[in-house]
Structures are given as C-alpha cells and as structure tokens.
Amino acid sequence: MTRYTLLPVSLLSGLLALANFAPPAAGPCDSPVVGGHTGAPGETSCTGCHGGTANTGTGTLTLALSDTTLRYIPGETFDATVILRQTGRDKFGFVGLALKDAGNTTVGTFTIDDAVRTRTFSDGPRKYVSHTPCGADAVPPDSLSWTFHWKAPATNVGNITLYLAGLAANHNHALSGDDTYTMAVHFVPDTILLSAKEPVWVNRLRLWPNPVTDAVHFATEDLRPVHKVEIWSGEGRLLFVSPLTQNQLSVKDLDAGVYWLRVYESTGTTLGQATFVKR
C-alpha cells in the first residue's frame, strides 16, 4: 500500500503489565508480557489491566502495510510495521490478532524476523504476534516500531479483520498513567469487487489518508485526470456515483468500515481502484 498508515493505516495490547504482577527491577528488558488483549471480539484491550479509555492519549498508533489495497489474494504475504509514538515515554508494547469476520476465528499465519524484539504465541485457539520484554524498550524515547508478516489463508474465507492494540507506558511499574491505542484493519478477498463489475487491468490508485475521517485524496499512477468516482461497499454494492473536478472526495457521511473507490476518466475508461477504511 503507498505505505498504509493507519492514522491515516493505516495497531495493540496491554502486554506491558499484569493486573497482579510483582514489579520487576528497573532497567532494560523488564517489561512483562501477557496473553492477547487486542480489543477483538471476546477480549479486552490494554485497558483491561491499565484502565482508562483507548485512543484518548496524546500519542499515535499507526500501521504500514506492503499492500495498501487491503484486498488479499489467497496465500499472499503482507509485510507490516507497527509504529507507536508518545512524547516522554520509553516503554511501548503491541499485540496483533487476525480473525475471520464470519465466526471470529483465527485466520492466516504470523511470522517474524527479529526474535529478540517480537514473538508469536497462542492463547487458547487464537494466534498472536506481539513485542517481547526486550522489544518494549525505546532508546531514544518517544517512539518504537516493530515489523512482522501476515500470510493470508490459502483459500478465500471472506472478510478478515486485523486487530491491533498498543500501550505507551510511563515505566513506573504500576498500572496507572499508561495510554492504550487500538485499531482494526479490514481485508477483503480481491474477487469481491471484481466480480461485481468488469475487472480493472489498468493503473492502481493511490489513496491518502488511510484510514480517513473526512475527505479522501487520490491519484492514479500516471496522474491522469479523474472524471467520475464510484464508492462500493466491501461486499460489492454500489453506494455512490459522482462526477469530479478535483482528486478528492468527502466521505464524512459514510459509516465506519472498509470501502472501494473506483475512478474513471472522461471517456469512461477505468483508471484504477483501491480500498480505504472510514473511521
């Protein structure tokens, strides 16, 4: 994806502390890890231990993905970078979980390259990716990032959601004063929209910001002017058609969710399409 920044992606779990843990000695690699707290259906986020309200701190949780269309081909591998920022913090943590929307069951496979700073683990039937104790230290402070890979299932299983939660800790070895951040990234099979209308064999479309709150901006790879735009639901229903005179569109009235944007030039030729997340 232009790097998928979930701000704009562009999330993850209360993995930095347990509700009743003996405070470790201060220093590097002193952050405990716990099970999954991504905020996905059936589980809490980091607020389950640390309290407070998610996404109300002064920091940001973003996700950059190698494929920003947010459609998956069976067996496709997505490279992911989680970035957590908050001024004055030197301990951060994250956890991620991918669930099939139909039934909320674990789907796909997480893999890692850096076993010192990241790990994969199971908590009951669910499979996660997260930081490690040494992967929580931010030197210098104020931000930390982690990378991992997620491989889509071998078959089309319908819509999939990647749940992420992150914690920016104040490193006081208590459960107070920490900030939780969460996000959900929605993937759809690449056949959904293409089966609803003729395939697109032309340029891809670049969108920003993604996720979006008010207006989405876009450009084709060869910068040809856009004459008309369509918005489709993730399930392949045409929701909106409009002529355009500039490469941006207000989406503030859309419900939260994943959508397709398809654009045309004045001759009616399809210029490109891409997905975006409305939050």
N, C-alpha and C positions, 0 to 999 in steps of 0.2 A: 504494500500500500504506500504512494508518497508516504513517508513513514507514518504509520497510523498513530496519531497522537490522541489518545483518548483523554481529552481535556474538555478540548477539541480533539481517542482514542483518543480518540483514541485509543488493575488494578490493581490490603488484602487480608490479613487475618490477625487476630490477637495472638500472635505467636511469640510475643516478646515476654509474656508473663503468664503464670498460672494464678488462679484465684487464691490458692494457698500454697505458695512455694517459699522455701527458705531463701532469703536474699543471698545471692552469691557474692563473693568478694568482687569489689570493683576492679575493672580492668578489661582488656580485650577478650573477646570470645566468652563473655559472661552472660549472654542473653539466653534464657531458656527457650525451648521450642515445645509447642503443644500440637494437638491434633487440628483438624480442619475447622476453621471459623471464617468462611468466605462470605457469609451473608446469603448463601444459596438457599433454596427451599429446604427446610428441615434442619438448618443450623444457624447460629448467630454469627455475627462478625466479631471483630476485636472488642466491640462494646460489650460483649457478653461477660468479659472479665474486667475491662478497663473503664466501663461506664461511659457516660457522655453520649453525644449524638454524632453519628458518622457524617463526614463531609462538612463539618462546621468549623474546622480548624483553619489556620492561615496557610497551610501547605497545599500541595497538589499531588495527585496520583495520576500518572499517565502510562499509556501502553503504546509501544511502537511495534508494528507487525510487518512482516516481509510482503504480505499480500493485503493491500488495503481495500480490495473489493468486498471483503467479508463474505465471499462465497467460497465454498470448499469443493474440491474435487476429491472423490474417494481416494484415500491414501496420500493426499497432499500434506506436506510438512510446512508448518508456519514457524518462522523464527520470531521470537518475541523478546522484547526488552521492557522490563518494568522499571519505571523511574519514580522515586518518591522524594519530594523536596519539602523541607520546612526549615526556615532560618532558626539557628540556635540549637538544633537537635543533632546528636551524634550517634543515635541508635535508631535503626529502622528495621522493619520486617515486612514480609509479604507472604501470601499463600494464594494459590490458584486451583480451580476445580472446573472441569468441563463436564456438563450434563446434557444429555439428550432432552429436549423440551418435553417430548412425549414420555412421561413417566419419571423424569428427573433421575435417570440412571447414568453412571459414569460412562463416558464415551471417549474414544481416541486414546492416545498414548503420550505422556510427557517424557522427555529425555533432557539431560543436562550435559554441559561440557565441563563445568567447574564444580567438582565435588566438594571443594573446600567451602564455597560460599552458597551453594544451592543443593537441594536434595529432592528426591521424590519419595513418597511414602503412601501407605494405605491407612485409612481409618475406617474400620468396618469394610463395606463393599466399595467405598469411594476411594479414588486415587487422586493424589495431590502433588503439586510442586510448591516449594517454599524456600526461604532462606535457611541457613544453618546458624548456629551460635556465632561462628566467626564471620558469617556473611551479614551480620547486623551492624558491624562497626563502620562508621563513616569517618574517614580520615582523608582530607579535612572534613569538618562537619557541614551540615546544611542540606546534603542530598546523598542519595545512594541509588544504585541501579543493579539489576540482576538480569541475566539472559537465560532463556530456556527454549525448548522446541516442543511444539504440539503437533502430532500426526493425526490427521483426520481418520475416521474409521474407514474400513475397506469397502464399505457399501454406503449407499445413500440412506441415512437414518432420519431424514427430515431436519428440522431446525435444531441448532445446538447453541447453548449459551456458555460462555466462559466467565465464571465469577471470580473476581479478584478482590482482595482486601489487603490493606496495608496499615501499619502502625508507625507513627513518628513518636518515639518515646523520649521523655525528659531525663531518663537514666538515673532516676532516684531510687530504683529497686523497689518501687511501690506501684500500686495500680492507679494512682491519681496523676492528673496533669498530662496524660498522654492523648494523642489525637488519632482517630481512626478515619480511614478513607476507603471507600468501596466503589466498584463499578461492575457493570455487566456488559459483555461484548457478545453480539448476536451474529451467528454464522448461518447461512442458508445454503442448500445444495445449489450448485451452479446451473442446474437444469430448471429451477423453478420459473424464473422469468423467461428464459429462452424458450420454454415450452408454451408460454402464454402468447408469444409473438415471435416473428421470424428472428433467427439468430443474427447476432451482430458480428461481422467479420472485419470491422474497421477499428479505428482508434479507441483505445481506452480513455476513460475520463478521469481527470484528477479533481478531487473534491477537498475543500477545506472550509472551516474547521470540521473535524470529525472525531467525536460526536459534535452535534450542532444544537444550539438553543434557539436562535432567532433566524439567521439567514445563512444559507449555504452558498459558497462561491465555487466556481468550477471552470476548467479549461480543458480543451482537447490537446492531444499531444502535438498536433501541428498548428494549434492556435486558430483554427478556422472559426468564423463567427457562428454562434448558435442562434437559430431562428425560432425553434419551438422546444418545449420541455414537457416531459411526462414524469409523473411520480407514480410508482407501483408499490403495493404492499409487499411484504416479504413472502406472502402466499401467492403472488402473481395476479392481484386485482388492480386494474387501472383506477387510480384515485383522483388524478388531476392532470389536465392538459392546459397549456397556456403558451401564447406567443411571448417571445422575449426580445428585448432590445439591449440587454446587458447580461453578463455572465454571472448573475447571482439571483437567488430566489428566496423569498421569505417562507419559512417552514414553521413559524412560531405557533400556528394553529393546529399542527399535527400532534397526535397523541405520541407519547414516548414509545419507541420501538425501532425496528430496522426497516428501511425503505430502499427502493431502487430509484435512481434518477436516470432517465434516458433522454438524450438530446438529439436534435435534428438540424440540418442546415436548410436553407430556403427551398431547395429542390425536393425536400422530403427524405433525403438520404440520411440514414442513421449515422451520427458522428461517434457515438460512444455511450457507455452506460457504466454505472458504478453504484455501490451501496453506501448508505450513510445511516448513522444512528442518531435519532432525535431523542434528546433527553429533557 
